[in-house]
Every structure is written in C-alpha cells, then in structure tokens.
Amino acid sequence: MGPTLTIGHMTSNGELAHTSEVPQFGLGTFLMSKPGECKDAVLTALKLGYKHIDTAMAYENEEEVGEAIAEAIDTGIITRDELFVTTKLRRPHAVGNEEAQQRCKESLVNLGLEYVDLYLVHAPPKDPYHRKPTWLGMEECLKKGMTRAIGVSNYGAHHLDKMRSYATFMPSVNQIEVHPWLQRDGLRAATEAVGATVMAYSPLARGDKVKDEKLQKIAENLSCTPAQAAIKWCLDIGCITVPKSSNAGRIEENLGSLTVDLNTQNEQMRGLDEHYISGWDPTSET
Ligand SMILES: NC(=O)c1ccc[n+]([C@@H]2O[C@H](COP(=O)([O-])OP(=O)(O)OC[C@H]3O[C@@H](n4cnc5c(N)ncnc54)[C@H](OP(=O)(O)O)[C@@H]3O)[C@@H](O)[C@H]2O)c1
C-alpha cells in the first residue's frame, strides 16, 4: 500500500545499477522484546496492507519477523514478490569482507528467506580500517543475490564521500534519523549526491514528540493525528520511512498518514526543526 520509489547503486560512470522498487512506507521493529510481540505486529501490519518491514540482527527479532512473513505468505496475505524486507549488519560484525557475507547468510537463515530486499551496514564500522573490506563484502552479497540492494545506515557526509574511493556500487540507501524536529537538509543532500535515497528512521522521534503542542495544533488544522502528520512529512520530503508500533490501533493509524495532505501546513512543519536527536548519532563520528 502506498507509493514506491526506485532505488539503485551509482557506479563510477554515474549510472544506477541493480535498481529495485521499494515501498516508501513500512513498519519498524526496533524494541519489540516480549515473546510474540514482533510476530503479532508484523502480521497485523501485513494484513492491513504494509509491504515493507525493517528489522536488524541487532534487534534480535529476525526469527519472529520470518515467522510472520511465512504465515502471511502461507495464508495468501502477501506474496514474497510484493514484500520488501530490510535487515542490517550489526556494527560489531562489520569487520571484514567474509564476515559481512557470513552475517548476511545468518540473517537469511533467521528470517527463513532466500534473499532480502535491502541489506544495510547498521553504522559506520568503528575502526575506519574495516569500512572498505566490509563494503566489499556487502557488494559480494549483492552480486551473489543474497540481497537485491545494499546500503548504509548512520553514515555522515564524510563517510559517504570516502566511499567513492573504494565502492564499485555506491549505497542505494542511507538510513538515518530524520523527522520534523531533525530535518537534516545537509545530510539528506549529501546522501542524494551519491545516488542514494534517505530512509528516515524514528519518524516520531521514538514517540518523544507525539505530544508536541505545535504538532498537535498542526494536526488539528489537518484533521489528522499528530503521528500521521509527522510521518507524512517524512514521506513528502522524499524519504522512505518505517514508524514502529506494536499496537494494532497505532499500526493502522500510522498507515493512515498516506492520505494526509500537508499542503496548508508545510511552513509550520518546516518550523518544527530544532536538531533534536532522539537516539544515537554515529553520523558525526570520524
Ligand atoms: N538504523 C538505525 O540505527 C535505527 C535506529 C532507530 C530506529 N531504526 C528503525 O526505525 C524504526 C522506527 O524508529 P523508532 O522505533 O526508533 O521510533 P519511532 O517509530 O519514531 O517511534 C516509535 C515509538 O512511538 C510510539 N508510537 C508509534 N505510533 C504511534 C502513534 N500513532 N501515536 C503515538 N505513539 C506512537 C511507539 O509505541 P507503540 O509501539 O506502543 O505504539 C514507540 O514507542 C525502528 O523500529 C527501526 O526499524 C533504525
């Protein structure tokens, strides 16, 4: 449900290789720790029409995501071709070429899938020496068909720029924290400059900002909920976004963001920016 975007990997001659279609809106699955919580949330989302699920080996829920997907496919809710699954290489595992490939295989086993649609380096490897071999391993995952696309997460402009010296395929996506209170014009432009699409994580600033008075006023003017306005802003600026909820009502509410029209409140949304970081920020590390 909702729009799709074309993502691809810029090569040295400026062309986009290995392109694919990604549903712009999806479900995040970070902090779903109770047994069964993640499976229930993913299944609820797929039944409602979500087509994109964002997980990570670090979230320790790839198995439950896989169980929900298997059940949804078995019961005819969705086909594998319609579904887009993103997972990530843990930062402590981002130490080399072979390691990246091995961890991708392990994620596929956890998920019960033959391939994922997008595989991301969760954050720039701590040791800069590991960045090139890790990315070359990611490129192997792409070439071997373990994933349809590769990308990065939490990369700053300087990390992306450095990749030009060693990448055959530049990342298709940079997943970073972006929301109305952290609009990041500079990093979004730097991401687009390397041919990548921004994936906005924590679109609700981890829930911290849903009760923001200014946002509540905007939502009132739009006759939508505050969460819907924040999510739609991320979509309208061209990001892929993956709000997390474990609650069936809020999973449905967040999907409703797709039909919100922000036109009369664009300036007010723009005015919410205050460089608010709700999570971690490896983008500024050296
Ligand atoms: N690459 C990275 O480093 C990174 C970092 C952070 C996140 N992510 C990804 O991005 C996804 C989203 O980010 P996030 O989980 O940090 O935060 P988020 O989506 O901004 O916010 C999630 C929080 O908001 C609440 N919430 C959800 N919908 C709501 C609504 N309609 N009204 C009020 N509250 C609502 C949720 O509670 P309930 O569950 O109770 O509804 C939860 O506490 C993650 O799940 C993960 O997949 C990636």
PDBQT file of the ligand as one rigid body, heavy atoms in Angstrom, charges set to zero:
ROOT
HETATM    1  N1  LIG A 301      19.386   2.277  11.737  1.00  0.00    +0.000 N 
HETATM    2  C1  LIG A 301      19.259   2.664  12.993  1.00  0.00    +0.000 C 
HETATM    3  O1  LIG A 301      20.248   2.950  13.700  1.00  0.00    +0.000 OA
HETATM    4  C2  LIG A 301      17.875   2.801  13.555  1.00  0.00    +0.000 A 
HETATM    5  C3  LIG A 301      17.703   3.450  14.787  1.00  0.00    +0.000 A 
HETATM    6  C4  LIG A 301      16.405   3.595  15.290  1.00  0.00    +0.000 A 
HETATM    7  C5  LIG A 301      15.333   3.077  14.578  1.00  0.00    +0.000 A 
HETATM    8  N2  LIG A 301      15.524   2.397  13.388  1.00  0.00    +0.000 N 
HETATM    9  C6  LIG A 301      14.388   1.801  12.644  1.00  0.00    +0.000 C 
HETATM   10  O2  LIG A 301      13.356   2.777  12.516  1.00  0.00    +0.000 OA
HETATM   11  C7  LIG A 301      12.159   2.277  13.148  1.00  0.00    +0.000 C 
HETATM   12  C8  LIG A 301      11.358   3.427  13.745  1.00  0.00    +0.000 C 
HETATM   13  O3  LIG A 301      12.098   4.136  14.710  1.00  0.00    +0.000 OA
HETATM   14  P1  LIG A 301      11.869   4.005  16.294  1.00  0.00    +0.000 P 
HETATM   15  O4  LIG A 301      11.295   2.683  16.609  1.00  0.00    +0.000 OA
HETATM   16  O5  LIG A 301      13.168   4.388  16.919  1.00  0.00    +0.000 OA
HETATM   17  O6  LIG A 301      10.885   5.157  16.665  1.00  0.00    +0.000 OA
HETATM   18  P2  LIG A 301       9.523   5.796  16.084  1.00  0.00    +0.000 P 
HETATM   19  O7  LIG A 301       8.949   4.964  15.005  1.00  0.00    +0.000 OA
HETATM   20  O8  LIG A 301       9.831   7.212  15.833  1.00  0.00    +0.000 OA
HETATM   21  O9  LIG A 301       8.589   5.751  17.379  1.00  0.00    +0.000 OA
HETATM   22  C9  LIG A 301       8.192   4.541  17.985  1.00  0.00    +0.000 C 
HETATM   23  C10 LIG A 301       7.518   4.899  19.313  1.00  0.00    +0.000 C 
HETATM   24  O10 LIG A 301       6.356   5.697  19.068  1.00  0.00    +0.000 OA
HETATM   25  C11 LIG A 301       5.186   5.021  19.544  1.00  0.00    +0.000 C 
HETATM   26  N3  LIG A 301       4.132   5.224  18.526  1.00  0.00    +0.000 N 
HETATM   27  C12 LIG A 301       4.029   4.587  17.329  1.00  0.00    +0.000 A 
HETATM   28  N4  LIG A 301       2.965   5.047  16.639  1.00  0.00    +0.000 NA
HETATM   29  C13 LIG A 301       2.371   5.969  17.430  1.00  0.00    +0.000 A 
HETATM   30  C14 LIG A 301       1.224   6.778  17.288  1.00  0.00    +0.000 A 
HETATM   31  N5  LIG A 301       0.465   6.707  16.192  1.00  0.00    +0.000 N 
HETATM   32  N6  LIG A 301       0.895   7.618  18.303  1.00  0.00    +0.000 NA
HETATM   33  C15 LIG A 301       1.647   7.675  19.431  1.00  0.00    +0.000 A 
HETATM   34  N7  LIG A 301       2.747   6.937  19.632  1.00  0.00    +0.000 NA
HETATM   35  C16 LIG A 301       3.120   6.074  18.636  1.00  0.00    +0.000 A 
HETATM   36  C17 LIG A 301       5.583   3.573  19.707  1.00  0.00    +0.000 C 
HETATM   37  O11 LIG A 301       4.852   2.962  20.762  1.00  0.00    +0.000 OA
HETATM   38  P3  LIG A 301       3.881   1.677  20.497  1.00  0.00    +0.000 P 
HETATM   39  O12 LIG A 301       4.715   0.584  19.930  1.00  0.00    +0.000 OA
HETATM   40  O13 LIG A 301       3.376   1.377  21.859  1.00  0.00    +0.000 OA
HETATM   41  O14 LIG A 301       2.804   2.144  19.561  1.00  0.00    +0.000 OA
HETATM   42  C18 LIG A 301       7.062   3.693  20.080  1.00  0.00    +0.000 C 
HETATM   43  O15 LIG A 301       7.206   3.962  21.455  1.00  0.00    +0.000 OA
HETATM   44  C19 LIG A 301      12.707   1.281  14.180  1.00  0.00    +0.000 C 
HETATM   45  O16 LIG A 301      11.699   0.465  14.702  1.00  0.00    +0.000 OA
HETATM   46  C20 LIG A 301      13.775   0.601  13.369  1.00  0.00    +0.000 C 
HETATM   47  O17 LIG A 301      13.184  -0.314  12.476  1.00  0.00    +0.000 OA
HETATM   48  C21 LIG A 301      16.779   2.281  12.872  1.00  0.00    +0.000 A 
ENDROOT
TORSDOF 0
